[in-house]
Amino acid sequence: MQTIANRLITLATVGLCLLIVAAGCNKNDASSQKAGSDSKTGTTPPQSKAAIGVSLLTLSNPFFKEMGDAMQAEGAKKGFDVFVTSGDLDPAKQKDQVKNFLVQKVSAIVLTPCDSKSIGTAIADANAAGVPVFTADVASTAEGVKVVSHCATDNLEGGRVAGRAVVEALGGHGKVAILDHPEVESAIMRETGFLEIIAQAPGIEVVAKLPSEGARDRAFSATQDLLQSDPEVNAIFAVNDPAALGALAALEKAGKVGQIKIVGFDGQLEARQAVKAGKLYATVMQYPKQIASVTIDNIAKYMGGGDVPAKVLLPPAIYRQADANTDSELK
């Protein structure tokens, strides 16, 4: 009798265990169904947003800060997560940022190269990984790599616009210095266009080309050196507004504001204020928000299987004191 009782107890215990296991399986099945689909519609939840990695030349320049912010805003409208980093004018750092983007498996990469030629190795890595690369404002000059599309101001024409402004400011006669940035394609194009116009003005002589990295502090030091080496210089063309404002600071320190005409490039707020005050002769306007919008739009089209242009160049415009006097943003 004891044996039969023990057997009955054992069978009851096994049955109870089977009920517990079955209940657990049903619970797991329900949890799996909830994780894999919407409980009401049975549809799969939307995937995470496509990620776009952006590495800009620098974020210390307001132009690129405005561009990066606009890319994030435009990307959000199209359902992208846009991650903006700063290359800080350092090609090696920018290449590491591209490597990180690839590890993170971004869907596309946007570059404003710190060095237009050496960026080629980073673009090649992205090409090998099958990640499309787009450039904004500054193009790559590296050979043998693929960039889907480039959007920028027409920098060659912008240089011509700046050259005409300097010829105008000097009445066709005088000595000119250039604050350049020969590592980046956009600055090279601006200088090329500028020199093209100056070559047509026999009364104007280019007496110096000084590296500024497009940075205010470097331009300040370069202009101080210029005033010592060639105090008779009459005008300065700076390849961007930070360099123009650095040159202005050097002239202010030397008490030569207004005596030497400065033409910048960007159309940044501080530069436009200086134009209105008569401290800068002019600046060449470009539009970072528009560059950002076109770039993000091209990425969306490309990812959707559409055709995108290999290059989009936006027209520049000169901005003189008369323009500043009617500029609503300065009132």
C-alpha positions as CSV (number, residue, x, y, z in Angstrom):
1,M,0.0,0.0,0.0
2,Q,2.9,2.3,0.8
3,T,4.4,1.7,-2.6
4,I,1.1,2.5,-4.4
5,A,0.7,5.7,-2.4
6,N,4.2,6.8,-3.2
7,R,3.5,6.2,-6.9
8,L,0.3,8.3,-6.8
9,I,2.2,11.1,-5.1
10,T,4.9,11.0,-7.8
11,L,2.4,11.0,-10.6
12,A,0.7,14.0,-9.1
13,T,3.9,15.9,-8.8
14,V,4.9,15.2,-12.4
15,G,1.5,16.4,-13.6
16,L,1.8,19.6,-11.6
17,C,5.3,20.2,-13.1
18,L,3.9,19.7,-16.6
19,L,1.2,22.3,-16.0
20,I,3.7,24.8,-14.7
21,V,6.0,24.2,-17.8
22,A,3.0,24.6,-20.1
23,A,2.0,27.9,-18.5
24,G,5.5,29.1,-18.8
25,C,5.7,28.3,-22.5
26,N,2.4,30.1,-23.2
27,K,3.7,33.1,-21.4
28,N,6.9,33.1,-23.4
29,D,5.0,32.7,-26.6
30,A,2.9,35.7,-25.8
31,S,5.9,37.7,-24.9
32,S,7.6,36.8,-28.2
33,Q,4.5,37.8,-30.1
34,K,4.4,41.1,-28.4
35,A,8.1,41.7,-29.1
36,G,7.8,40.8,-32.7
37,S,4.6,42.6,-33.6
38,D,2.1,45.1,-32.5
39,S,-0.4,43.5,-30.1
40,K,-3.4,45.2,-31.8
41,T,-2.4,45.1,-35.5
42,G,0.1,42.2,-35.6
43,T,2.4,44.4,-37.7
44,T,6.2,44.6,-37.1
45,P,7.2,47.9,-35.3
46,P,9.2,50.4,-37.4
47,Q,12.9,49.8,-37.5
48,S,15.3,52.3,-35.9
49,K,16.1,55.5,-37.9
50,A,18.8,55.4,-40.5
51,A,21.9,57.1,-39.1
52,I,24.0,59.6,-41.0
53,G,27.5,60.4,-39.7
54,V,28.8,63.9,-40.4
55,S,32.4,65.1,-39.9
56,L,32.8,68.8,-40.5
57,L,36.0,70.8,-41.0
58,T,35.5,72.6,-37.7
59,L,32.7,73.7,-35.4
60,S,34.7,76.7,-34.1
61,N,33.7,78.5,-37.3
62,P,30.0,79.6,-37.1
63,F,29.5,78.8,-40.8
64,F,30.0,75.0,-40.1
65,K,28.1,75.2,-36.8
66,E,25.1,76.5,-38.7
67,M,25.6,73.9,-41.4
68,G,25.7,71.0,-38.9
69,D,22.6,72.3,-37.0
70,A,20.7,72.5,-40.3
71,M,21.7,69.0,-41.3
72,Q,20.3,67.7,-38.1
73,A,17.1,69.6,-38.5
74,E,16.7,68.6,-42.2
75,G,17.6,65.0,-41.3
76,A,14.9,64.8,-38.6
77,K,12.3,65.9,-41.1
78,K,13.2,62.9,-43.3
79,G,13.4,60.4,-40.5
80,F,17.2,60.3,-40.1
81,D,19.4,60.4,-37.0
82,V,22.2,62.8,-38.0
83,F,25.4,62.7,-35.8
84,V,27.6,65.7,-36.3
85,T,31.3,65.7,-35.3
86,S,34.1,68.2,-35.7
87,G,37.4,67.3,-37.5
88,D,39.0,70.3,-35.8
89,L,41.2,71.0,-38.8
90,D,42.9,67.7,-38.1
91,P,43.0,65.1,-41.0
92,A,44.0,62.3,-38.7
93,K,41.1,63.0,-36.3
94,Q,38.7,63.1,-39.2
95,K,39.8,59.8,-40.5
96,D,39.3,58.2,-37.1
97,Q,35.8,59.7,-37.1
98,V,35.0,58.0,-40.4
99,K,36.3,54.7,-38.9
100,N,33.9,55.1,-36.0
101,F,31.0,55.8,-38.3
102,L,31.8,52.5,-40.1
103,V,31.9,50.6,-36.9
104,Q,28.6,52.1,-35.9
105,K,27.2,51.0,-39.3
106,V,25.8,54.3,-40.4
107,S,23.8,54.4,-43.6
108,A,25.7,57.4,-45.1
109,I,28.6,59.7,-44.4
110,V,28.9,63.4,-45.0
111,L,32.4,65.0,-45.1
112,T,33.8,68.5,-45.2
113,P,37.4,67.4,-45.6
114,C,40.1,68.8,-43.4
115,D,42.5,67.9,-46.1
116,S,41.0,67.4,-49.6
117,K,43.6,65.1,-50.8
118,S,44.5,62.9,-47.8
119,I,40.8,62.3,-47.0
120,G,40.9,59.8,-49.9
121,T,42.0,56.9,-47.6
122,A,38.9,57.4,-45.4
123,I,36.6,57.6,-48.4
124,A,38.2,54.4,-49.7
125,D,37.4,52.6,-46.4
126,A,33.8,53.8,-46.7
127,N,33.6,52.7,-50.4
128,A,34.9,49.2,-49.4
129,A,32.3,49.0,-46.7
130,G,29.5,49.9,-49.1
131,V,28.6,53.1,-47.2
132,P,27.9,56.1,-49.6
133,V,29.9,59.3,-49.0
134,F,28.7,62.8,-49.7
135,T,30.8,66.0,-49.4
136,A,29.5,69.5,-48.4
137,D,31.2,72.9,-48.9
138,V,34.7,71.3,-49.4
139,A,35.2,68.6,-52.0
140,S,37.7,65.7,-52.1
141,T,40.5,65.9,-54.6
142,A,41.6,62.3,-54.0
143,E,41.8,60.1,-57.0
144,G,40.3,56.6,-57.3
145,V,37.5,57.0,-54.7
146,K,33.8,57.5,-55.1
147,V,31.8,60.4,-53.7
148,V,28.1,60.2,-54.6
149,S,27.4,63.9,-54.6
150,H,29.0,67.2,-53.7
151,C,27.2,70.4,-52.7
152,A,28.8,73.7,-52.2
153,T,28.9,77.3,-53.0
154,D,30.4,78.0,-56.5
155,N,33.7,78.8,-54.9
156,L,35.5,79.6,-58.1
157,E,32.9,82.2,-59.0
158,G,33.0,83.4,-55.4
159,G,36.7,84.1,-55.7
160,R,36.0,86.1,-58.9
161,V,33.3,88.1,-57.0
162,A,35.8,88.8,-54.2
163,G,38.4,89.8,-56.9
164,R,36.1,92.3,-58.4
165,A,35.3,93.8,-55.0
166,V,39.0,94.3,-54.3
167,V,39.6,95.9,-57.7
168,E,36.6,98.2,-57.0
169,A,37.8,99.0,-53.5
170,L,41.3,100.0,-54.8
171,G,40.2,101.8,-57.9
172,G,42.3,99.3,-59.9
173,H,45.7,100.2,-58.3
174,G,47.4,98.8,-55.2
175,K,49.1,96.0,-53.4
176,V,47.1,92.9,-52.2
177,A,47.7,90.1,-49.8
178,I,45.8,86.8,-49.5
179,L,45.1,84.9,-46.3
180,D,44.7,81.4,-47.7
181,H,44.1,77.8,-46.7
182,P,45.8,75.6,-49.3
183,E,44.8,72.3,-47.7
184,V,41.1,72.5,-48.5
185,E,39.5,72.5,-52.0
186,S,37.0,75.3,-51.4
187,A,39.8,77.8,-50.4
188,I,41.9,76.8,-53.3
189,M,39.0,77.5,-55.7
190,R,38.3,80.9,-54.1
191,E,42.0,81.9,-54.5
192,T,42.0,80.6,-58.1
193,G,39.0,82.7,-59.0
194,F,40.4,85.7,-57.1
195,L,43.7,85.6,-58.9
196,E,41.9,85.2,-62.3
197,I,40.3,88.6,-61.8
198,I,43.4,90.3,-60.3
199,A,45.4,89.1,-63.4
200,Q,43.0,91.3,-65.5
201,A,43.9,94.4,-63.4
202,P,47.5,95.4,-64.3
203,G,47.5,98.1,-61.6
204,I,47.1,95.6,-58.8
205,E,49.9,93.4,-57.5
206,V,49.6,90.4,-55.2
207,V,52.5,90.8,-52.7
208,A,51.9,87.9,-50.3
209,K,50.0,84.7,-49.8
210,L,49.9,83.8,-46.1
211,P,48.6,80.6,-44.6
212,S,45.7,81.2,-42.1
213,E,44.0,77.8,-41.8
214,G,40.8,79.9,-42.1
215,A,41.2,80.6,-38.4
216,R,41.0,84.0,-36.6
217,D,44.1,83.6,-34.5
218,R,46.3,82.4,-37.3
219,A,45.0,85.3,-39.5
220,F,45.7,87.8,-36.8
221,S,49.3,86.6,-36.5
222,A,49.8,86.5,-40.2
223,T,48.4,90.0,-40.7
224,Q,50.7,91.3,-38.0
225,D,53.7,89.8,-39.8
226,L,52.4,91.3,-43.1
227,L,52.2,94.8,-41.6
228,Q,55.9,94.4,-40.7
229,S,57.1,92.9,-43.9
230,D,55.0,95.0,-46.3
231,P,53.5,98.1,-44.6
232,E,52.4,99.5,-48.0
233,V,49.8,96.8,-48.6
234,N,46.5,98.3,-49.5
235,A,44.0,95.3,-49.4
236,I,43.6,91.8,-48.0
237,F,41.5,89.0,-49.4
238,A,40.7,86.4,-46.7
239,V,39.3,83.0,-47.9
240,N,36.7,83.1,-45.1
241,D,35.2,85.4,-42.5
242,P,37.1,84.2,-39.5
243,A,40.3,85.0,-41.3
244,A,38.9,88.4,-42.3
245,L,38.0,89.1,-38.7
246,G,41.4,88.0,-37.5
247,A,43.0,90.4,-40.0
248,L,40.7,93.2,-38.8
249,A,41.8,92.6,-35.2
250,A,45.4,93.1,-36.3
251,L,44.5,96.3,-38.1
252,E,42.7,97.6,-35.1
253,K,45.7,96.9,-32.9
254,A,47.9,98.7,-35.5
255,G,45.5,101.6,-35.8
256,K,45.0,101.0,-39.6
257,V,41.3,100.2,-39.8
258,G,40.0,101.6,-43.0
259,Q,43.4,102.2,-44.4
260,I,43.6,98.6,-45.7
261,K,40.6,97.2,-47.4
262,I,39.5,93.7,-46.3
263,V,37.2,91.4,-48.3
264,G,36.0,88.2,-46.6
265,F,34.0,85.2,-47.6
266,D,31.0,83.6,-45.9
267,G,28.5,86.3,-45.0
268,Q,28.6,85.5,-41.2
269,L,26.7,87.8,-38.9
270,E,29.8,89.3,-37.3
271,A,31.4,90.0,-40.6
272,R,28.2,91.6,-41.9
273,Q,28.2,93.8,-38.8
274,A,31.8,94.8,-39.6
275,V,30.8,95.6,-43.2
276,K,28.0,97.9,-41.9
277,A,30.5,99.6,-39.6
278,G,32.9,100.2,-42.5
279,K,35.6,98.0,-41.0
280,L,35.4,95.4,-43.7
281,Y,34.9,96.5,-47.3
282,A,32.8,93.5,-48.2
283,T,32.1,89.8,-47.8
284,V,31.0,87.1,-50.2
285,M,27.7,85.6,-49.2
286,Q,27.2,81.8,-49.1
287,Y,24.4,79.9,-47.5
288,P,25.2,77.0,-45.2
289,K,21.5,76.1,-44.5
290,Q,20.9,75.7,-48.2
291,I,24.0,73.5,-48.6
292,A,22.8,71.4,-45.7
293,S,19.3,71.1,-47.1
294,V,20.5,70.0,-50.6
295,T,23.0,67.5,-49.1
296,I,20.4,65.8,-46.9
297,D,17.8,65.8,-49.7
298,N,20.4,64.1,-52.0
299,I,21.0,61.5,-49.4
300,A,17.3,60.7,-49.0
301,K,16.9,60.5,-52.8
302,Y,19.9,58.2,-53.1
303,M,18.8,55.9,-50.3
304,G,15.4,55.7,-52.0
305,G,16.9,54.5,-55.2
306,G,16.7,57.8,-57.0
307,D,19.3,59.6,-59.1
308,V,21.3,62.5,-57.6
309,P,23.6,65.0,-59.4
310,A,27.3,64.5,-58.9
311,K,27.7,68.2,-58.1
312,V,25.5,71.0,-57.0
313,L,27.0,74.5,-57.0
314,L,25.1,77.4,-55.4
315,P,25.6,80.9,-56.6
316,P,27.5,83.4,-54.3
317,A,26.8,87.1,-53.9
318,I,28.7,90.2,-52.9
319,Y,27.7,92.0,-49.7
320,R,28.8,95.6,-49.3
321,Q,27.9,98.4,-46.9
322,A,24.8,99.3,-48.9
323,D,23.5,95.7,-48.5
324,A,24.3,95.9,-44.7
325,N,22.2,99.1,-44.4
326,T,19.1,97.2,-45.6
327,D,19.9,93.9,-43.8
328,S,16.9,93.2,-41.4
329,E,19.1,90.9,-39.3
330,L,21.3,93.8,-38.4
331,K,18.6,96.1,-37.1
